[in-house]
């Protein structure tokens, strides 16, 4: 397994495998343009499932000035709440974590789309998620695209 941006540094405590996907907003599906807005990470061994978002609304509006930002925010909040197991989100939020992760990363033709799933190793999934967001989502960092 190759080192990944969210992995543990050498000499760190025992690492567990995790899976993650970048979540992207695709304002106009027919154009194929996308902006990375968040990451979802699942670590079965640690019982961890979370999604973090930092949408760059200026970039989104540059691609599509008429984009409904409230709808995008609603989609992202729903994903975050599903990951957290918020029962107000319906049956999908009551599924086991692995199935909720699978639901979030399923290919979709909506305005919010996941990347393919990637694997990593880390002792602290929350810290790995923070590093992945910093590397893959925040503008001006390597990996943005």
C-alpha positions in Angstrom: 0.0 0.0 0.0 1.4 3.4 -1.0 1.7 6.2 1.5 -1.2 8.7 1.2 -1.6 12.3 2.3 -3.7 11.3 5.3 -1.5 8.5 6.5 0.5 8.2 9.7 4.1 9.5 9.8 6.9 6.9 10.3 7.3 5.8 13.9 3.7 6.7 14.8 1.5 4.4 16.9 0.0 1.3 15.2 -2.0 2.2 12.2 -5.3 0.9 11.0 -6.5 0.9 7.4 -9.1 3.4 6.3 -11.0 4.3 3.2 -11.8 7.8 1.9 -13.3 9.6 -1.0 -13.1 13.2 -2.1 -16.6 14.8 -2.4 -16.9 17.2 -5.3 -19.4 19.7 -6.5 -20.1 19.5 -10.2 -22.1 22.6 -11.0 -22.8 21.6 -14.6 -22.5 17.9 -15.1 -22.4 18.2 -18.9 -19.2 20.3 -18.7 -17.4 17.9 -16.4 -15.9 20.8 -14.3 -15.7 20.1 -10.6 -14.5 21.6 -7.3 -13.3 19.5 -4.4 -15.4 20.5 -1.4 -14.8 17.8 1.2 -13.7 14.3 2.2 -15.5 11.4 3.8 -13.4 8.9 5.7 -14.3 5.4 7.2 -12.1 3.4 9.5 -13.8 0.1 10.4 -11.2 -0.8 13.1 -11.8 2.5 15.0 -15.6 2.7 14.4 -15.0 6.0 12.7 -17.1 7.6 9.9 -17.0 11.3 9.3 -17.2 13.9 6.5 -15.7 17.3 6.6 -16.4 20.1 4.1 -14.8 23.4 3.1 -16.6 24.5 0.0 -15.0 27.4 -1.8 -18.2 29.2 -2.8 -16.4 31.8 -5.0 -14.9 29.1 -7.1 -18.2 27.4 -7.4 -19.9 30.6 -8.5 -17.1 31.2 -11.0 -18.0 28.0 -12.7 -21.8 28.5 -12.6 -23.0 31.9 -11.4 -26.6 30.6 -11.1 -25.6 27.7 -8.8 -28.0 27.3 -5.9 -25.6 27.5 -3.0 -28.3 26.8 -0.4 -29.0 23.5 -2.2 -25.3 22.6 -2.2 -25.1 23.4 1.5 -28.1 21.3 2.1 -26.6 18.3 0.2 -23.4 18.6 2.2 -25.1 18.9 5.5 -27.2 15.8 4.7 -24.1 13.8 4.0 -22.5 15.0 7.2 -25.6 14.0 9.2 -25.8 10.6 7.5 -22.2 9.9 8.5 -23.1 10.9 12.1 -26.1 8.6 12.1 -28.7 11.4 12.5 -32.0 9.5 12.5 -33.8 12.6 11.1 -32.1 11.7 7.8 -34.2 8.5 7.4 -33.3 4.9 7.0 -29.9 5.4 5.5 -28.6 7.1 8.6 -29.6 4.0 10.7 -27.5 1.7 8.5 -24.2 0.3 9.9 -21.3 2.7 9.3 -19.8 0.6 6.5 -23.2 0.7 4.6 -23.5 4.5 5.2 -20.0 5.0 3.8 -21.0 2.9 0.8 -24.1 5.0 0.3 -22.1 8.3 0.5 -19.5 7.1 -2.0 -21.9 5.5 -4.5 -21.6 7.1 -7.9 -24.2 9.8 -8.4 -25.3 12.1 -11.2 -26.2 14.8 -8.7 -24.4 18.1 -8.1 -22.4 16.5 -5.3 -20.3 13.5 -6.5 -17.7 11.3 -4.9 -14.3 10.4 -6.3 -13.3 6.8 -6.4 -12.5 5.3 -3.0 -8.9 5.4 -1.9 -7.2 3.5 0.9 -4.8 4.7 3.7 -3.3 3.8 7.0 -3.4 5.9 10.2 -3.6 5.7 13.9 -5.9 8.7 14.3 -8.7 8.8 11.6 -9.9 12.3 12.7 -6.3 13.7 12.2 -6.1 11.8 8.9 -9.4 13.4 7.8 -8.0 16.9 8.7 -4.8 16.3 6.7 -6.8 15.0 3.7 -9.1 18.1 3.7 -6.0 20.4 4.0 -4.3 18.6 1.1 -7.2 17.8 -1.2 -9.8 20.5 -0.6 -8.3 23.8 0.5 -7.3 26.0 -2.5 -3.7 26.6 -3.1 -2.6 23.1 -1.8 -1.3 20.3 -3.9 -3.9 17.8 -5.0 -6.6 20.4 -5.7 -8.5 19.7 -8.9 
